[in-house]
């Protein structure tokens, strides 16, 4: 498995649709499964979605945790109100 592709999963955002703006690594499993049934888009986006679907489907999404950038907030705490 290409480490560069794994890094892209935690840095690239979904460019369209219901989950536009969300990291590909954070897309819900049913959304990825829908693409698997209907067909992934062409190009790099389709390859990333297919890879994320495989990771999610096989329970391996947690492998991406070390690649995520820290948010600077303690885990489990909601963002401070504005």
C-alpha positions in Angstrom: 0.0 0.0 0.0 1.4 3.4 -1.0 2.0 5.6 2.0 1.5 8.7 -0.1 -2.0 7.6 -0.9 -2.8 7.0 2.7 -1.5 10.5 3.5 -3.8 11.9 0.9 -6.8 10.3 2.6 -6.3 12.5 5.6 -5.5 15.7 3.7 -7.8 15.8 0.7 -11.4 16.9 1.0 -14.5 15.7 -0.9 -14.9 18.3 -3.6 -18.7 17.8 -4.2 -21.9 16.3 -2.9 -23.5 15.9 0.5 -20.1 15.7 2.2 -18.3 18.5 0.3 -15.5 19.8 2.3 -15.1 16.8 4.6 -11.8 14.9 4.6 -12.0 11.7 2.5 -10.9 9.7 5.6 -13.9 11.1 7.5 -16.6 10.1 4.9 -19.2 7.7 6.4 -19.1 4.1 5.4 -22.5 4.0 3.8 -21.5 6.9 1.5 -18.4 5.0 0.4 -20.5 1.9 -0.1 -22.9 3.8 -2.3 -19.9 4.8 -4.5 -18.8 1.2 -4.6 -22.2 0.1 -5.9 -22.8 3.0 -8.3 -19.2 3.5 -9.5 -16.3 5.7 -8.3 -15.5 8.9 -10.1 -12.6 8.7 -12.5 -9.0 9.8 -11.7 -7.3 10.3 -8.4 -10.5 11.1 -6.5 -12.0 7.7 -7.5 -8.9 5.9 -6.5 -8.9 7.6 -3.1 -12.5 6.9 -2.5 -12.0 3.2 -3.5 -9.1 2.9 -1.1 -11.0 4.5 1.7 -13.9 2.2 1.1 -11.6 -0.8 1.4 -10.1 0.4 4.6 -13.5 1.2 6.1 -15.1 -2.0 4.9 -12.3 -4.1 6.4 -12.2 -2.2 9.7 -8.8 -0.7 9.0 -9.7 3.0 9.1 -7.9 3.4 12.4 -4.6 2.9 10.6 -4.9 6.5 9.4 -4.9 7.9 13.0 -1.1 8.4 13.1 -1.2 10.3 9.8 -3.7 12.8 11.0 -2.4 16.3 11.9 -3.1 17.2 15.6 -5.9 19.7 15.9 -4.3 21.4 18.9 -7.4 20.7 21.0 -7.5 18.0 23.7 -9.3 14.9 22.4 -13.0 14.6 23.2 -13.4 18.3 24.0 -15.9 20.3 21.8 -14.6 23.5 20.2 -14.8 26.6 22.3 -17.8 28.8 21.6 -17.3 32.0 19.6 
